[in-house]
Amino acid sequence: MRVNDIMTQLEAKHPGESEYLQAVREVLVSIEDVYNQHPEFEKAGIIERIVEPDRVFTFRVPWVDDHGKVQVNIGYRVQFNGAIGPYKGGIRFHSSVTLSSLKFLGFEQTFKNALTTLPMGGGKGGSDFSTRGRSQAEIMRFCQAFVMELWRNIGPDTDVPAGDIGVGGREVGYMFGMYKKLAREHTGTFTGKGMSFGGSRLRPEATGFGALYFVDKMCATHQISLIGKTIAVSGFGNVAWGAVTKATELGARVVTISGPDGYVYDEEGINTQEKIDYMLELRNSGNDVVEPYVERFPNAVFHPGRKPWECKVDIALPCAIQNELNLEDARRLKANGVILVAEVSNMGCTAEAVDFFLENELLFAPGKAVNAGGVACSGLEMTQNAMHISWSNEEVDRWLHQIMSDIHEQCVVHGQNGEYVNYVKGANIAGFMKVADAMMAQGVV
Ligand code: 2IT
């Protein structure tokens, strides 16, 4: 395989799909050497097959707003790779959603899910619909309209959606309700469900908690203590909330959160229950802004239109959206003495920022390893639903710990290069080898 040749072909086939092409290139560059040691992969066209989704559904989502006006959005479900299990991955409702972004997310999800060690293939879906400024009734009608089209293509052993940006427990509840009505089955077809109808304990916290378990492992492996470390977090959604909660519990001090309007710097730390809960209140307000934080906690400072990466911190955790940390941010973080950067959002850093971290041998870990705790907990929810039982907090947390620790170990095994662990390479090789192996065994399908 020659990465540049494959990328040239892919760019010609999918012009303008920049996020998808970015995600594919990152994986191909990491696995090139290993791949070339396996001539059987080349003969079986593994690369050519693995970079294309199994199939993509695109559909119109018409719904009626509160003024009686018909609105039309686009819906998608990308069933990316089903080699190791039913398609699994979230649904994103955000104005930035395009086919390219969902293909990048589905591609990443395939390797992430392989890393969890649970039997899940990769998928992703969503819509350019935004919940911002929408009433509860509008959100419900949109979710119902979305599922009215999607329901025939999903199922507990086929494709199991969950939440992502813009889709939390409320939206999953509405989508599950309509699915159940149409399919006439009460199964684990969605994860991230409410606790009263088949949801798993810890699912809302799992992405952020898992990320911190991973960061803790990275630190321990490199003789670093999290206690007293300052952390910059971006975002203020469910994932950021879980990360702030666990980072605080582990003795670190989180000093920032951010929104589309700018970031908040809280020198004392976002470290009390009141402050952490207030993040959820801000999120639930539906306004998508963090500025009110400084009215509530006047010691904090709001920096309009800026990103938290300009702060002097020990650790940076992007928790918002793809490409939210660029080369300039990476340089600034390093100049300010950052020791560890972990993507909690999917592809939170641009390709140039990742290259910069790796070239400078900074401790850096990619989203598909760091944020895998969310989908891992979804996998546990599927297991509980299939068994018709419900596990305790302790039980789910024990699994989550174990899975994150195993992912870390796989990264070290495949990414160790002298003293330095290249977590990007480690995660990509470990995930790829598992999917490639399953594809080889199943023939040309
Ligand atoms: O990016 C992700 O891993 C998720 N949005 C979670 C997917 C899931 O199926 O729980």
Residues whose N, C-alpha, C, O or C-beta is under 5 A from the ligand:
A	BS01	2IT	K88 G89 G90 V160 A162 G163 D164 N371 G374 V375 S378
